[in-house]
Amino acid sequence: MFRFFETRIDTFPAAPPKMPPRGLVPFILHYSKPLLPWFGVAAVLTIALSVIELTFFSFTGELVDWLASADRATFWAEHGPRLVAMGVLIVVIFPLVVWFQSLVHNQTIFGNHSMLARWLAHRYVIDQSLSFFQNEFAGRITTKVMQTAQAVRDVLMKIVDVFVYISVFFIGTLVLVGQADPILIIPLVIWLAGYVAILVYFIPRMGEVSSAQANARAELTGRIVDSYTNIQTVKLFAHSRREQDYAKEAMVDFMGTVYPMFRLTTRLNISLETLNALLLFGIGGLAITAWINGTISPGAIAVAVALAMRLRSTAQWIIWEVSGLFEQIGVVKDGMNTIAQKVAVVDRPGAPELVVPHGEIRFEDVTFHYGRESGVIDDLSLVIAPGEKVGLVGRSGAGKSTLVNLLLRFFDVEKGRILIDGQNVAEVTQESLRRRIGFVTQESSLLHRSIRDNILYGSPDASEAEVAEAARKAHAEEFIRTVTDPKGRAGFDAHVGERGVKLSGGQRQRVAIARVFLKNAPILVLDEATSALDSEVEAAIQDHLMTLMAGKTVIAIAHRLSTIAMLDRLIVMDGGRIIESGTHQQLLDRGGLYASLWARQSGGFLGGAEHREAAE
């Protein structure tokens, strides 16, 4: 039975995620479409419970009048059928409706809705361009995805619970009280006007504060996660106190939203309780007056006062539900601003897979300024022949890494195009493009999973033997055998911690290189790939790297020029342009920027003749 209701919704649909709409209602519906029929069922059940509850109150009034006037000897004969019917309603029908409502709420809606929204939001966000993640805290994005998904569910649930219930219950109350004596409707109408006034005044203000609070909470979470993620840097520079102060700033801002919220809460409580007291006083006073005048029965008085008491407690619940509704709406709006952003780099409709039979790379008049007017890459043209090994050289900021990022299509060029074997990288699928490029960065971060899983990222279907061979070629097998984690997992099964913090920089780099060995893509990009390795380990894997490069088109970036001097061609960049090109010896003979950089490195930072003369 539970399983039946739990499986009414496909929580993890396989269809590609679509961009969420920016409007509040369309955004909520975007993440709720499969559940809307079940919200309809929940609304019907809420109406049924409201009607049953009103029936209880109505019958209570009748029962009081029966008991006041009936003959005990004939009571059962006169009223027995009604009593039995009410007993069935209380003992059988009411529990069945509650049971069915609980299954719909808890098993079908609550269990599935927020996870469905998280699944859709996560799939959309993870496809965002690299710049999206560079401009936000990872913890802040995570908070938005998690909180917004739950808030979407809560908004719809509160609408069903509150507005459906109060509409039916209040209309029923007016009918029952009006049947007893129309004059008793007056206090209810006055109370309703005051109640609406309270809602109109307080709820929007609480919604504004709630929205600010959700944003402040996300900022606080982002700062704390940022500190924890970079805990090694925090410890290295002895900045624990600085990070405490950094988090405290966000905590102070958060408290700046907490105090206004509770001030509103106190004022709301006072206003509501005063209004409820006036309702009870008005209903009670008019009912007693009507009884004295002989226009109302004791049972009607019992119903009117009981409904007033019930309305009093219900009003408290409703106002908190409504304030909670506006709070969740604030969370949804805040999350919508992050989640419903257009993806900057997208595949064109019907984009084909990239095919790399040769590996020629062409940069044709490429310009890229990160959205600014100038700088970075300007009208750059470069042809890398199939199987050619090319080194990119230049000062920091010359545009080397940006050129690689454009090749990988982390960003789209602003002008020109990039071709691989004649195929524009902007016109093929991003996944196929990146599957055919092996990339080792200077600071390779690992996933907080096992060493095996991190190596398998290069080729998820690889065998255990292939994983071990890749680790051997990267000279990682020896240290992997010694690694353990706090849960007792060892070797390839050991988990490496967030971003691989349990491993040294050189160990992380070797795992990353093993991953690329396993990927075995036809194009290879090495961005300071061996910078974290000591000379002995670098020399040990150099032969394997040369084997990996065999038959591939290679782009290598290195500040340590000795590591790329043997490549087929060196491209010297400065200010986003190519200023020199040739072999190592040709560039030295030319006496340009490359020769100057080589002289500094081979002679030491203070080893040049000019520095020695100045020292003398």
Buried (B, 14 or more C-beta within 10 A) or exposed (E): EEEEBBEBBEBEEEEEBEBBBEEEEEBBBBBBEBBEEBBEBBBBBBBBBBBBBBBBBBBBBBBBBBEEEBEEEEEEEEBEEEBEEBEEBBEEEBEEBBEBBEBBBEBBBBBBBBBBBBBBBBBBBEBBBBBBEEEBBEBBBBBBBBBBBBBBBBBBBBBBBBBBBBEBBBEBBBEBBEEBBEBBBEBBEBBBEBBEEBBEBBBEBBBBBBBBBBBBBBBBBBBBBBBEBBEEEBEEEEBEEEBEEBBEEBBEBBEEBEEBBEEBBEBBEEBBEEBBEBBBEBBBEBBEEBBEEEEBBBBBBBBBBBBBBBBBEBBBEBBBBBBBBBBBBBBBBBBBEBBBBEEEBEBEEEBEEBBBEBBBBBBBEBBBBEEEEEBBBBEBEBEBBBBBBBBBBBBEBBBBBBBBBBBBBBBBBBEBBBBBBEBBBBBBBBEBBBBBBBBBBBBBBBEBBBBBBBBBBBBEEBEEEBBBBBBBBBBBBEBBEEBEBEEEBBBBBBBBBBBBBBBEBBBBBBBBBBBBBBBBBBBBBBBBBBBBBEEEBBEEBBEBBEEBBEEBBBBBBBBEBEBBBEBEBBBBBBBBBBBBBBBBEEBBEBEBBBBEBBBBBEEEEEEBEEEEEEEE
